[in-house]
Amino acid sequence: MLRHAISHARLMRESTDRIHAALQGSDTNEQLVARRILESPTHWSAWENEHSVLMRQLANCGVRTAQVAALKHTTFRLLHGKALFHYLRQSEVRGVGRAQVMAHFRPGRSYETAVVAEHNLYVRKACSYLCASHVGSDVVADPAFLDPMQRYEELYAEYFDVYCSSLMDAADSHAVAQQALLPLLKKQLNEYRWAILDPRRAQPFLQREVDLRRATGDTERMRSLDPRRKSRL
């Protein structure tokens, strides 16, 4: 029997509860996003209106299976939407290089205006991504929102980093080497996207990935290919 879709009211309630939980949690990145949204009525209202539209689209799906599929697509869009400022925040690119990246993705705007707008967009997208992930993993309990989605997020961040590095100096030997990785990373992203959208058929792929990534006494974590990349707030 097909279950009914989760209502708009519950989706919004779960979302707001998740934001308040993030504010009190131990994850500093989640705390920062929640604090930025909650720090002013203007920020909260802008996010709430935008997020309400997303949740209304999900609530209108009718049945739970269609809603979960739509939730996955929404989560992908949110993840992609917050990628640019995430890159700017995590990378050590400054000056001309950073301006080149912003000009590529946000042409026609001054650098300062584009960065401010991108920061505001990032906060809203990151907050909605946090809520959508919570609905997927904890409310509908779909396992695709756990390891596969987390792995997709890691791969997309790596792909975006490599892509941006290739923009800054296409003739540079490091940039050329980075560009060569893009097709492989894109292939991995497509595989994980397929696995998340169709987890039943993707079970052999997912199990193989788990086996390959399982730590053993003969393996160790390799250093990042990009020495500029750091994890920081």
Secondary structure in CASP SS format (residue, H / E / C, confidence):
PFRMAT SS
TARGET T0000
AUTHOR 0000-0000-0000
METHOD secondary structure of the structure
MODEL  1
M C 1.00
L C 1.00
R C 1.00
H E 1.00
A C 1.00
I C 1.00
S C 1.00
H H 1.00
A H 1.00
R H 1.00
L H 1.00
M H 1.00
R H 1.00
E H 1.00
S H 1.00
T H 1.00
D H 1.00
R H 1.00
I H 1.00
H H 1.00
A H 1.00
A H 1.00
L H 1.00
Q H 1.00
G C 1.00
S C 1.00
D C 1.00
T H 1.00
N H 1.00
E H 1.00
Q H 1.00
L H 1.00
V H 1.00
A H 1.00
R H 1.00
R H 1.00
I H 1.00
L H 1.00
E C 1.00
S C 1.00
P H 1.00
T H 1.00
H H 1.00
W H 1.00
S H 1.00
A H 1.00
W H 1.00
E H 1.00
N H 1.00
E H 1.00
H H 1.00
S H 1.00
V H 1.00
L H 1.00
M H 1.00
R H 1.00
Q H 1.00
L H 1.00
A H 1.00
N C 1.00
C C 1.00
G C 1.00
V E 1.00
R H 1.00
T H 1.00
A H 1.00
Q H 1.00
V H 1.00
A H 1.00
A H 1.00
L H 1.00
K H 1.00
H H 1.00
T H 1.00
T H 1.00
F H 1.00
R H 1.00
L H 1.00
L H 1.00
H H 1.00
G H 1.00
K C 1.00
A H 1.00
L H 1.00
F H 1.00
H H 1.00
Y H 1.00
L H 1.00
R H 1.00
Q H 1.00
S C 1.00
E C 1.00
V C 1.00
R C 1.00
G H 1.00
V H 1.00
G H 1.00
R H 1.00
A H 1.00
Q H 1.00
V H 1.00
M H 1.00
A H 1.00
H H 1.00
F H 1.00
R C 1.00
P C 1.00
G C 1.00
R C 1.00
S C 1.00
Y H 1.00
E H 1.00
T H 1.00
A H 1.00
V H 1.00
V H 1.00
A H 1.00
E H 1.00
H H 1.00
N H 1.00
L H 1.00
Y H 1.00
V H 1.00
R H 1.00
K H 1.00
A H 1.00
C H 1.00
S H 1.00
Y H 1.00
L H 1.00
C H 1.00
A H 1.00
S H 1.00
H H 1.00
V H 1.00
G H 1.00
S H 1.00
D H 1.00
V H 1.00
V C 1.00
A C 1.00
D C 1.00
P H 1.00
A H 1.00
F H 1.00
L C 1.00
D H 1.00
P H 1.00
M H 1.00
Q H 1.00
R H 1.00
Y H 1.00
E H 1.00
E H 1.00
L H 1.00
Y H 1.00
A H 1.00
E H 1.00
Y H 1.00
F H 1.00
D H 1.00
V H 1.00
Y H 1.00
C H 1.00
S H 1.00
S H 1.00
L H 1.00
M H 1.00
D C 1.00
A C 1.00
A C 1.00
D C 1.00
S H 1.00
H H 1.00
A H 1.00
V H 1.00
A H 1.00
Q H 1.00
Q H 1.00
A H 1.00
L H 1.00
L H 1.00
P H 1.00
L H 1.00
L H 1.00
K H 1.00
K H 1.00
Q H 1.00
L H 1.00
N H 1.00
E H 1.00
Y H 1.00
R H 1.00
W H 1.00
A H 1.00
I H 1.00
L H 1.00
D C 1.00
P C 1.00
R C 1.00
R C 1.00
A C 1.00
Q H 1.00
P H 1.00
F H 1.00
L H 1.00
Q H 1.00
R H 1.00
E H 1.00
V H 1.00
D H 1.00
L H 1.00
R H 1.00
R C 1.00
A C 1.00
T C 1.00
G C 1.00
D C 1.00
T C 1.00
E C 1.00
R C 1.00
M C 1.00
R C 1.00
S C 1.00
L C 1.00
D C 1.00
P C 1.00
R C 1.00
R C 1.00
K C 1.00
S C 1.00
R C 1.00
L C 1.00
END
